[in-house]
């Protein structure tokens, strides 16, 4: 389920002439019976609302006074969300002939045509207040308070995200409120400007329109309208014609595949940045520590501590927090079982809140290996909003690959990657005209559709490369760097970047310079470490013959340190 709550305006929406008819009330009871939450978001003062609508307890929370007051009907608890406007202001309006003047817990309100007097009084008294209109009503509120801010606070109490909420309204003061919701609907009697900006204009007015909306939610959770709402789409780049490559925020599973150094990491992190921009919550499962410095998430666990599932869930209770679950402390062979347990908890949380909106599996062949013990992991058939990232799609559990709706691939031979995926999931292999991708390019294939080539959007955040397999792992004899010197008297093996830096520090100048002049360092960084930026910087250092051995050594070490997190003290 995508939508876990319905947020309704009162006057002109669920109410006609101030009253809610029995059919509308029955529809609200029907939507609540599905397990969804109900919120009332209104400009009315609470006392007035309680008098005209005695059935208020059907709502889980009431946002009254246009966002200034929060009320929980089940406990009758009131919470003012801003300081009350002073009595002096209301008295000043009365003295200037404004009538009537109503005072709520926070708000002061009157009617047109007194808006000019209200604005002049705010100016003359030097107050920081705002005026909001609502079909003839003139509401005065503290700066920054509106229906959207009040709704946000109510959803926080429910541990829900606005991305899991449908809103419906009719007037000027509903603009911000509907924009804050994932899906905003306007009843037929709504003001024209609100209709223009709504995701859906209902065919019927007032309560009948709300009944229409409830039916659509109960029938299919608004799935038939998904493609019509594009304002939340995540853009990861654009083609040569400038058409954006967009990913729908709900209902898809994605596969990012391609060789190391081909730009797969940039594409994946660009997608995550898009989620951040849209305030979607994500949880990254990170087997190799590649996201330890990702600024938009809290990292849980490291190579000495395994994060508990309860720790992850506690962090994700706040819709504004994203999590990276670092599995460096989990032995390789135990990672599938660890993830299986965590996935159960994440999906249970999703069943209650709709969050985390996205689950991202980096190095998916480690978490969901093709060869796994029977019974260790059963993936739900209706699993969605999962990203699989891998260098080796053929080593990923087939049941997982079959869930992917769309594949993005980078690097050499994209046609082979797409063909292997299509054959693996039993789909016809699509024609791929793009057999050579330049740096910064990718291709995307949505199953059943055409293959598209596009330029990957650059990432905004500066990330320090944190790949432990390069920094601290053992790359093996065939991929290690060997300091041998001109006469090959040495055979010092550097199996990773830490050892490379250690050996370089104690190396004699002649041996260091020999490899420097041959551009051996930049070649290793480019071909083995798969870090073209580091390779380019090393090549520039190698080309500067005016540098002494000590200076060039220090600069290469600095270039490594700025991209990789090395221990503060190197082991003996």
N, C-alpha and C positions, 0 to 999 in steps of 0.2 A: 504493500500500500504506500502511495506517495503522499497523500493528503490526510493529515492526522487531526486537523482542526478546521472549523468554519467560523469565521469572524464576521459578524453582521452589524451594520448600522441599524439604528432604530427608526426614527421618523423618516417616512418616505421610502423605507426599505421593507423591514418586516412589519411596520405599522402603517396603517392608513388612518388619517385624522387622529393620530395619537394612540390608536388601539390595534392590538394584534388579534386577527380573527382566528377561530378554532382550527381551520384548515392549515394555516401557516404554523400554528403552534404544534399541530400533529406532525408536520414535516420536520420541525426542529427536533421533536422527540424521536422521529425515525432516524435522523442522522446521528443522534446521540446513541441510539441503540446499536449502531455499528461499531462502537468503541471510540468514535472520534470525540474530540473536545469541542465545546461551544463557547464562544466569546462574544460579548456584546460590546460594541465600540460606538459610543454616542456622545453628542454634545450636551445632552441633558444633565441637569443636576440630579444627584442621587435621590433626594427626597421626592422630587417631582416624578422621577422614573418609578420609584416604588409605589407611588400612588396610582399611576395609570397602568402599571404592568405588574400585578400581584404574582404572576408566574415566574418571576425573575430567577428563582432557584434552578430553573432548567439550565442556566448558564453556569459554566465553571468559574468564569471570571467576568467582571464587568469593568470596562474602561469608561469612566464617566467624565463629564466636564471637559470633553474634547481632549482627553489624554492627561488631565491633571490629577485625576483621582482613580485609584484602583480599589475595587470592592470584590470580596469573595462571598457570594451568597450563602454557601454552606456553613461558613463560620461567622458571617456578618462582620468580618474584619475590614476596616477601611484603612487605606494608606494614601496620604497625600504625596504626590510625586513632584511637587514644587511648593515653594513658599506662597502662602495666601497673599492675594493683592490687598493692599492696605485699605482700611475703612475710609481713609482720607480721600482716596481716589473715587470711591462710590459716592461719597458725600459731595465731592466737587462736581460730579456729573449731575446730581440732583439739583444743586444750586444753579447750574447752567441750563436748567429746564429739560433735562433728559428724563423721559418717563416712558415705560417703567425701567427701573434698574434692579436687576436680580443679582444676588450674591450667592455663590456656592461655597464649598470648602476652600477653593482656590480662585475660581473664575468670577469675573464680573461680566454681565451680559445685558444687552438691550436690543432694540430693533432699529432697522432703517426707518426714517432717514437721518438718524442721529450719528452716523459714522463720522461725519466731519467734526462734530463737537467732541466725539470720543478721541479722535486723533489730535485735535488741538489741546485737549486736556492733558493727554500723555506728554505732548511737547512742552506745555507750560509748566507742568510739575517736574519735568526732567526725569521721567520714569523709563526704565527699559522694559517695555511691554510690547506685545504684538496684537494685532487685530485680525481675527479670522471670521470669514463670512459663511453663513449657512442658510441659504434660501430665505433671506430677509433678516435673519438673526445676526447680531453684531456681538461677537464674543471677544473679550479681552483676556489674554493669558500671559504668563511669564514667557520671556523669550526662549525659543527652542522647544516649547511644549506643544505637541499636536497629537492627533490620533495615532500616528505611527510610533511616536516615542512611548505612548502609553501601552500600545499593543506589544511593543518589544519587551517592556517590563513584565507584562502578564505572561508572555511566552517564556520568559526566563523562569518564572515561578513553575511553569509546567515542564521545563526542560525540553522545550520544543524550539525548532528553528522556524523563522518566517518562510523558509523554503518548503515547509510542509503544511502551509496554511492557504486556504482559499478565503478571499475577502469579497464582500458584496456591499455596495453603497449606492448613493444617488446624488450627492451634492458636492459643493465646492470643498468642504472640509474633509472629503473622503479621498482626495487626490493622493496625499502622502501615504495614507493608510493602505489604499489599494496597491500603490507602487511597492510598498514594503512586503506585500504578500507574494508568494510564488505565482499565484493566479488571482487576478482581480476581475470581478464581474460587476456590471452595472445593470440595474433593473431598467425596464423600458421607459419609465418616467424620469430617469436621471437627466441631469443637465447635459446639453450637447457636448460640451468640452470633456466631461467625464466619460461619456460614451466613446469619444474619439481615442481616449487613452486606455480604455479598459481592454482586457484580453478577450472578453466575451460580453456582448450586449444581449441580455435576455429578451425573449420575445414578449414577455408579459410584465406588467407593472406591479409595484409594491410587493405584498406577500405572495401573490401568484408567481412573480418572477423568482422569489426565493424557493418556492416549491419546485419550480422548474430546475433550478440549480441543484437542489438536494437530490432530485431524481437522477441527474447526470452523475453526481458524485457516487450515489449508491449503485448505479448501473455498472459503471466501469472506471471509477476513480478519475474521470475526465481524460482517459487515455486517448479517446478519439480526437481530442483537441490538442494533443501534445505538439504536433507539427505546426500548428498555427501560432504557437507562442514562441517567438525567437529571441525575446529580450534577455534570456538567461543563457543563451548558447555560449560555449567556450571556444574561442578562436585560437588556433595553434599556428596560423600562418595564412598565406594567400597565394593564389596561382598567378601566372604572368599577366592575366587580365585584371588582377586586383580583386577577384572574387574570393571572399574569405573561406578558409577551410574551418568549418565549425563542427563542434561535437555537441550533441544534445546532452543536457545535464542529467537526464534520467532515462533509464530503460535500456541502456547499451552496456555491453562488455567490450573492452578494447584489448588489442594485442599490439605492443610496440616491440618490433623485432629488428635484428640487424647486427652486424659485427661490431666489436669494440672499436671506438674511435670514429664511428661513422656518423655520430650526431644523435644517437638514440637517447642518450642522457639529456641532451639539450631539449629534445622534443618532449620527453616525459616531464622535465622540470618546468617547461613552458606551459604544459597542460596543468600542472599543479598551481602555477602562478595564476592561471585563469580561474581556477577554483577559488583561490584566495581573493581575487578581485570580486568575485560574485558571492563571497561568504559561504561557499559550500564547505562542509566539514569533510576531512579525509583522514585516513589512517594508513600510513605506509609501513609495510613489512619489509625491513631492510636487513638482509642477511650479511652484507659485507661492509656495513658502516659508511656507505656512500652518501648518506643523508645526515650525517652527524652535525654538519654545520648549516643545514637548511634553515633559513631564518624564519620561515613561516610556520614552523611546527616545534613542538616540545619533544625532545629525544628522550626515550625511556630505555634504560639498559645500556650496557657497554660490554667490553670483552671480559670484564671481571664480575658483572652482575646481570642476571637474567631478570627481565621485568615480569612481574606477576600480572596475570590477566586482570585482576581486580584493580591494579594500578592504572592500567590502560583505560578501563571503563570509567574509573573515577575522573580521569582527565577529560574524557570525552563527554562527560555529563554536561559540561559547559559547551553549548553549540559554537562558541567563538574560539575554541581551542582545537588544534590539529595535532595528531600524534605521529611520531616515527618510532616504531618498535624495533630496536636494534638487537639483532640476533647473534652478534659476535660471541657472546658468552654461551651460546647453545652449540654443542657439537654438531657437525654437519649431518651426521646420520640421524640426529634427534630433531632436526628442524621441521620435517613434515608433521611429526606427532605434536610438536609444540604449536604449530600453526593450526592443526586440526582442532585442538582444544580452544585456542583463542578465537577461531572462526565461529565456533558454536556460541560463544559469549557475545561476539560482535553482532551476529545475526539475531540473537535474542534481544539485544538492545535496539536493533533496527525495527524489530516487530513492535516495539513500544513507542519509539520516537522517530523512526525514519532515518536515524543517523547511526554511524557516520555515513554521509551521502556517498562517499567513494572509498573503496578499499583497494590499495595499490600494492601489488606484489612485485617487488624488484627481484631480479635474478630468480624468476619463477621456477626455473629448473631445479633450484635448490629446495624450494618449498613444496613444489608439486612435481617431484621427479617421475619420469615415465616408469621407472622400476621402483615400485614402492611395495611395502608389505600389505597384503590383502587386509582390508578392514580398518586400516589406519586413518583413512580419510574418504568420506563420501560427500561429494559436492551436491548441493540442492539443484534440482533441474531448473528452478526459477530464479537462480542467483543472478543479480544484475548490479550494474555500477561497480564492476571490478576491472582493474587494469592489470594485465599480465605483461611484464617486461622481461625480455630474455634475449641472450645471444644465440641460444640453441632451442628453437621451437620444437625440434624433433625430440628433444629430451624432456619435454613437459608432458605431464599426464594427459593422455588423449581426451579424457572426460572434461578437463579444464579447457583445452584448446577448442573443443566443440562448442563451448559457451560463448566464445568470442564472436561478436557481430561485425567487428570492423578491425582491420589490420593496418598498421602504419609500419613502413619499413624504410630503412636508410642504408647507405653504403653501397657496396658493389653488388651487382646481379640481383636487383630487387625482383625481377621476374621469377628467379628461382625460389626466393623466399615465399612469394605469394603462391607460386605453384605448389610448393611443398605444403603450405598451410591448406590450400584448397583440397589437395588430394588427401591430406590427413583428416579433414572433416567431412570428406565425401561430397564436395561441391565440384561442379564443372570449373576447370581452370579458366580464369578470365584472360582475354588478350591483354598483354602488357607491352605497350610501345616504348616505354621509358626504360631503356636498358643501361643507361649511364646517368648517374646522378652526380651533379656537381656538389661541392661542399655547401651545406646549408639547405639542401633539397631533400624531399622525402616523397614517397607515394603512399596513397591511401586507397584501400579497397573495402567498400561496404558490401558484404556478401549479397550477391544478386544484382549488384550495380556495376557501374563502370569504374575503372582505375583512374585516379586523379593524381597528377603531379603538382607539387606546390613548394613554395619557399617557406621554411620553418621560421617562425617569429623568434627574434633573439630574446633571451631571458633577461630580466631586469636585475635580479639579485646576483651579487657576486658570490660565487661559491668556491671555497677552497676544496680542491679535489681531495677526497678522503678515502681512496680505495686501498683497503688494507692489503689486498693481494699484491699490489705494487709497492706499497710502503713497507709492509712488514712480512708478507708471505714469502714463500719459496717458489720462484718462477721456474725452477728446474734447470738442469745443466744446459739445455738447448737454448734457453731464453735469458740466461744470465749474462751480465757484462764481465768480460775478462780483461784485467789490467796485465798486459804482457810486456809492453815496451818494444823498443826498436829491434833489439836482438832476441826478443822472446825469451828473456832469462826469467821472467816472472810468469806466474799463472794464478793471479789473485782473482777469485771469483766473487762477484757481487750478485747475490740472488734476489736482491730487492733494493729499493732506494735508500733505506737506512744503511745497509751494508756498503752501498756505493759511496755514500757521504762519508762513512767512517774510513773506508780504505783511501778515499781521495785525500783526506786530511793528513794521513801519514805517508803518502806516496812521495817518492822523490820527484823533483821538478822535471827531469828529462822524460820519465815515463808519462807523467801527466801531460806534458806538452806534446809528446809524440801522438797520443790519442786525440788531443785537442786539434792539432793541425790536420789530422786525417778526418775530422768531423765525425769521429766515432760516437761521441756523446749524443749529439743531436740525432744521429741515425738510430741509436738505441731507444732514445726517448720517443721517436716517431714510430718506429717499426714494432717495438716490443711493448713499451709502456703505453702506446696509443694515445699520446698527449701531444698533439700538433703545436699547441701554444707553447708548451715547455720546449719542444724541439726547435721552434723558431727562435725563441730567446737564446737557447744554447748555441744555435748556429750563428747568431749575431755576435756572441761572445767569442766563438771560435774564429770568426773572421777578423777580429781586432788584434792585429799582431803587435800593437803597441802595449798591450796588457802584459804584465809580468805573470809568471806562473801562479804566484800567490793571489794576485788580483783576479785572474780568470777563475781560479779554483773557488774563491770566495763568492764570486758572482753566480757561478753555476749552483753552488750550494744554496744561495739565497733564492734563486729561481725555483729550486725544488721546494724549499721551505714555504714559499708563498702559496704553493698549490697543494701541498700535502701536509697533514698534521703529523709531525714526527714527535716522538717522546721527548720530554724536557731533558731527560738524562738518558743517553744511549746505554744499552746494556753492555756489560763487559764482554 
